[in-house]
Amino acid sequence: MNGIKKGWLVTFAATGINLVLGMLYIWSIMNKNLVSNYNWSSTEASLPYSVCIVVFAFIMIFAGRLQDKKGPQLSALLGGFLLGTGLILSGLVIESPFLMVLTYGVMGGSGIGVCYAATTPPAVKWFPLNKKGLISGIVVGGVGFAAVYISPLTNWLLTLFPLSTTFMILGVGSLVIIWTLSIFLVNPPSDYNPYKSQTSKGTSSGLKQFDWNEMLKTLAFYKYWIIYTFAASAGLMLIGHISPIAVAQANWEKGFYLVVILALGNTGGRVMAGILSDKIGYTRSLQIVLIIQALNMFLFSQFVNTITLGIGTAIAGLGYGALFSIFPAIIADHYGTKNLGVNYGLLFTSFGVAGIIGPLLAGSILDATGAYTLSYILSGVLLLIATLLTLIKTSVNNKIPEQIAKLPQSS
């Protein structure tokens, strides 16, 4: 099997694992169930999800390092165990918000983060630079598309079983699927050259491969960290609250349909943004996404029927999903792919901060005011600030001398 074909096999296995990591997006359904049937407050019901996001994001630093050093298979096996076990244990502690934070938030978030760090890096390493946006989009699109099946599946399971059993079934399924697909996750050989027999203009032979401490010395990293934080907070707020939002704004009890719409937009955004950034560049793509998302947030409180709420949710999903294609491509382009796992993991800590800003802020504002309106306005303002930050020019000196570039390099 040649390199590109092998790369596609790794890509599809990685996408399959990410389809399971979409367990993150069942929380809107669980949130509603816990508030309605177990007397949790909105803030309590938001906390396990927010902790899951924070842990997911910050564990990526260490998980990325593990992937870079030990390979993606070990990471996927460990992550699958943590996620599956965390979901199973969550089924045993549904009466306790604190224990749910530990099982779903800490264990589940750790499992998602360790697995997620093992998916995109090995896939993109098999392909040339001008395909990295597309490959990133396909792989991370698995996480977004997961809610298309996981939301109806979770609702169906809840019609047959209590919440505790539903958690356990999802946990066992996650463990089995991730462990099976991890067999196909492999990095390319150290002497592999994705540009061999390629006529593409973009090659990485003359690009410096930054390690994490070199990356942290560049201004560009901090600019993109702030942009990622502000941009992701809006999507994370909606993911954690879309079912209650459906009831509050449109008096619609079937909010799980919005979870599916959000997932379709999320998936479409990841794939389309990956293709778009390969065509027009990631800066222009990011600016388009941020402006559209900001306008959508400012208008979101006016979406008071199922049609407008569905359209607004789809747009939010597109904008949120686009981030997961654009930012890995940014890090790969600026800092190379050799240390992509840990480098992107460091940038991804911004996602964890966004997980605090978005869902918890929305839950607190809802408890205090009885509405989400102020949350939408604040999210829109943050998105406009992120747009302005993209206009600040930052550069990274990632060129290496021609005579060094001609020497064999490890991947």
VOBADREN-21357 format. One record per residue (C-alpha): residue in one letter; x, y, z. Coordinates in steps of 0.25 Angstrom, whole numbers, padded with zeros to 4 digits, always signed. Example, Ala and Ser with C-alpha at 12.3 -4.5 7.8 and 13.67 -1.06 7.14 Angstrom:
<rs>
A+0049-0018+0031/S+0055-0004+0029/
</rs>
This chain:
<rs>
M+0000+0000+0000/N+0006+0013-0004/G+0007+0025+0005/I-0005+0033+0001/K-0014+0021+0001/K-0009+0017+0015/G-0011+0032+0019/W-0026+0031+0015/L-0027+0018+0023/V-0022+0025+0035/T-0031+0037+0032/F-0043+0029+0032/A-0039+0021+0045/A-0037+0035+0052/T-0050+0040+0047/G-0057+0028+0052/I-0051+0030+0066/N-0055+0044+0066/L-0069+0040+0063/V-0069+0033+0076/L-0062+0046+0083/G-0075+0053+0080/M-0080+0048+0093/L-0077+0062+0097/Y-0089+0066+0090/I-0099+0057+0098/W-0099+0067+0109/S-0110+0076+0104/I-0119+0064+0105/M-0114+0060+0119/N-0114+0074+0124/K-0129+0075+0121/N-0131+0061+0128/L-0124+0065+0140/V-0131+0078+0142/S-0145+0072+0140/N-0144+0059+0147/Y-0132+0060+0157/N-0135+0075+0162/W-0121+0080+0158/S-0120+0095+0155/S-0116+0100+0142/T-0102+0104+0147/E-0100+0090+0154/A-0104+0083+0141/S-0094+0092+0133/L-0082+0089+0142/P-0079+0074+0137/Y-0079+0079+0123/S-0071+0091+0125/V-0061+0083+0133/C-0061+0072+0122/I-0057+0083+0112/V-0046+0089+0121/V-0040+0076+0124/F-0041+0072+0109/A-0034+0084+0105/F-0022+0084+0115/I-0020+0069+0115/M-0017+0071+0100/I-0003+0077+0104/F+0001+0064+0110/A-0006+0055+0101/G+0000+0062+0089/R+0014+0060+0095/L+0010+0045+0097/Q+0005+0044+0083/D+0018+0051+0077/K+0027+0042+0086/K+0020+0028+0087/G+0011+0029+0075/P-0005+0030+0073/Q-0008+0015+0076/L-0005+0016+0091/S-0012+0029+0092/A-0024+0024+0086/L-0024+0012+0095/L-0023+0020+0107/G-0033+0030+0103/G-0043+0020+0100/F-0042+0014+0113/L-0043+0027+0121/L-0055+0031+0113/G-0062+0018+0113/T-0060+0016+0128/G-0064+0031+0131/L-0077+0029+0124/I-0080+0016+0131/L-0077+0022+0145/S-0086+0034+0141/G-0097+0024+0141/L-0095+0021+0156/V-0094+0035+0161/I-0106+0043+0155/E-0111+0048+0168/S-0098+0055+0171/P-0093+0067+0163/F-0079+0066+0169/L-0077+0052+0166/M-0082+0054+0152/V-0072+0065+0150/L-0061+0055+0153/T-0067+0044+0145/Y-0072+0051+0132/G-0064+0064+0134/V-0050+0059+0138/M-0050+0044+0133/G-0058+0047+0121/G-0051+0059+0117/S-0037+0053+0119/G-0042+0041+0110/I-0047+0051+0099/G-0034+0059+0100/V-0024+0047+0099/C-0032+0041+0087/Y-0034+0054+0080/A-0019+0057+0081/A-0016+0044+0074/T-0025+0046+0062/T-0022+0058+0054/P-0006+0058+0055/P-0004+0044+0049/A-0014+0047+0038/V-0008+0060+0033/K+0006+0055+0034/W+0003+0046+0022/F-0001+0057+0012/P+0006+0070+0006/L+0003+0083+0012/N-0007+0087+0001/K-0016+0076+0006/K-0015+0078+0021/G-0027+0087+0022/L-0036+0076+0015/I-0030+0065+0023/S-0032+0073+0036/G-0046+0076+0032/I-0050+0061+0029/V-0044+0056+0042/V-0049+0067+0052/G-0062+0066+0044/G-0065+0053+0051/V-0066+0059+0064/G-0077+0069+0059/F-0084+0059+0051/A-0085+0050+0063/A-0097+0057+0069/V-0105+0054+0056/Y-0106+0039+0061/I-0102+0041+0076/S-0114+0050+0079/P-0125+0042+0073/L-0118+0029+0079/T-0117+0035+0093/N-0132+0040+0092/W-0136+0026+0088/L-0128+0019+0099/L-0135+0028+0109/T-0148+0023+0104/L-0144+0009+0107/F-0135+0011+0119/P-0133+0020+0131/L-0122+0031+0130/S-0112+0022+0138/T-0113+0010+0128/T-0112+0020+0116/F-0099+0025+0121/M-0093+0011+0123/I-0098+0006+0109/L-0091+0018+0103/G-0078+0016+0111/V-0077+0001+0107/G-0079+0005+0092/S-0069+0016+0093/L-0058+0006+0099/V-0060-0005+0088/I-0061+0004+0076/I-0049+0013+0080/W-0040+0001+0083/T-0044-0006+0070/L-0040+0006+0061/S-0028+0009+0069/I-0021-0002+0061/F-0021+0006+0049/L-0015+0019+0055/V+0000+0020+0051/N+0010+0031+0048/P+0018+0030+0035/P+0032+0025+0035/S+0043+0035+0039/D+0048+0035+0024/Y+0034+0037+0018/N+0033+0049+0008/P+0018+0053+0005/Y+0023+0062-0006/K+0030+0050-0014/S+0024+0049-0028/Q+0016+0062-0025/T+0016+0075-0033/S+0009+0083-0022/K+0015+0097-0020/G+0015+0095-0005/T+0025+0087+0001/S+0031+0087+0015/S+0045+0083+0012/G+0049+0097+0014/L+0041+0099+0027/K+0046+0099+0041/Q+0040+0089+0050/F+0037+0097+0063/D+0037+0090+0077/W+0027+0095+0087/N+0036+0105+0095/E+0041+0111+0082/M+0026+0113+0078/L+0023+0120+0091/K+0033+0130+0088/T+0025+0135+0076/L+0014+0146+0077/A+0006+0139+0066/F+0003+0128+0076/Y-0003+0137+0086/K-0011+0144+0076/Y-0018+0131+0071/W-0020+0126+0085/I-0028+0138+0089/I-0036+0137+0076/Y-0039+0122+0078/T-0044+0125+0092/F-0053+0136+0088/A-0058+0129+0075/A-0061+0115+0082/S-0068+0121+0094/A-0081+0124+0086/G-0082+0110+0080/L-0079+0103+0093/M-0090+0111+0100/L-0100+0106+0089/I-0096+0092+0090/G-0097+0091+0105/H-0111+0099+0105/I-0118+0097+0092/S-0129+0088+0097/P-0133+0098+0108/I-0132+0109+0098/A-0142+0102+0089/V-0152+0102+0101/A-0149+0116+0106/Q-0149+0123+0092/A-0159+0115+0084/N-0166+0106+0094/W-0161+0094+0087/E-0159+0081+0095/K-0152+0074+0084/G-0139+0082+0085/F-0131+0069+0081/Y-0134+0072+0067/L-0126+0085+0068/V-0114+0076+0074/V-0115+0069+0060/I-0116+0082+0052/L-0104+0088+0061/A-0096+0075+0058/L-0099+0076+0043/G-0094+0090+0042/N-0082+0087+0051/T-0078+0075+0042/G-0081+0084+0029/G-0073+0095+0035/R-0061+0086+0038/V-0060+0081+0024/M-0063+0093+0016/A-0054+0102+0024/G-0043+0092+0022/I-0045+0093+0007/L-0047+0108+0007/S-0034+0110+0015/D-0026+0102+0005/K-0032+0111-0006/I-0032+0125+0000/G-0024+0124+0012/Y-0027+0122+0026/T-0027+0137+0030/R-0038+0141+0021/S-0046+0128+0024/L-0045+0131+0039/Q-0049+0146+0037/I-0062+0141+0029/V-0065+0131+0039/L-0064+0141+0051/I-0072+0152+0045/I-0084+0143+0041/Q-0083+0136+0055/A-0084+0150+0062/L-0096+0155+0054/N-0103+0142+0057/M-0100+0143+0072/F-0106+0157+0072/L-0119+0153+0065/F-0120+0139+0073/S-0130+0145+0083/Q-0140+0148+0072/F-0140+0134+0067/V-0154+0130+0074/N-0159+0119+0065/T-0154+0106+0060/I-0150+0111+0046/T-0142+0123+0050/L-0136+0115+0062/G-0132+0104+0053/I-0126+0114+0043/G-0118+0121+0054/T-0114+0108+0060/A-0108+0103+0047/I-0100+0116+0044/A-0095+0115+0058/G-0091+0100+0056/L-0084+0104+0043/G-0076+0115+0049/Y-0072+0107+0061/G-0068+0095+0053/A-0059+0103+0044/L-0050+0106+0055/F-0046+0092+0056/S-0041+0091+0042/I-0034+0105+0041/F-0026+0105+0054/P-0019+0092+0052/A-0015+0097+0038/I-0010+0110+0044/I-0001+0102+0054/A+0004+0093+0043/D+0007+0104+0034/H+0014+0113+0044/Y+0021+0103+0052/G+0022+0090+0044/T+0016+0076+0046/K+0027+0069+0054/N+0022+0074+0067/L+0008+0076+0063/G+0002+0068+0074/V+0008+0076+0086/N+0008+0090+0078/Y-0007+0089+0075/G-0010+0083+0089/L-0004+0096+0095/L-0013+0105+0086/F-0025+0096+0089/T-0024+0100+0104/S-0032+0112+0099/F-0043+0103+0096/G-0043+0099+0111/V-0044+0114+0115/A-0055+0116+0105/G-0062+0104+0111/I-0063+0112+0124/I-0067+0125+0118/G-0078+0120+0109/P-0086+0109+0116/L-0084+0114+0131/L-0087+0129+0127/A-0100+0125+0120/G-0104+0116+0132/S-0101+0127+0142/I-0108+0138+0133/L-0120+0129+0131/D-0121+0126+0146/A-0120+0141+0149/T-0129+0147+0138/G-0137+0136+0133/A-0133+0138+0119/Y-0120+0136+0110/T-0121+0149+0103/L-0109+0155+0110/S-0101+0143+0107/Y-0103+0144+0092/I-0099+0159+0093/L-0086+0156+0100/S-0082+0145+0091/G-0084+0154+0079/V-0075+0165+0085/L-0064+0154+0087/L-0065+0150+0073/L-0064+0164+0068/I-0051+0166+0077/A-0046+0153+0071/T-0048+0158+0057/L-0041+0171+0060/L-0029+0162+0065/T-0028+0155+0052/L-0024+0169+0046/I-0012+0170+0054/K+0000+0165+0046/T+0009+0155+0052/S+0019+0146+0045/V+0027+0134+0048/N+0041+0132+0043/N+0039+0117+0039/K+0049+0117+0027/I+0062+0109+0028/P+0074+0111+0020/E+0074+0105+0006/Q+0086+0096+0009/I+0080+0091+0022/A+0066+0089+0015/K+0073+0079+0005/L+0078+0070+0016/P+0069+0058+0020/Q+0059+0062+0031/S+0052+0053+0041/S+0037+0054+0042/
</rs>
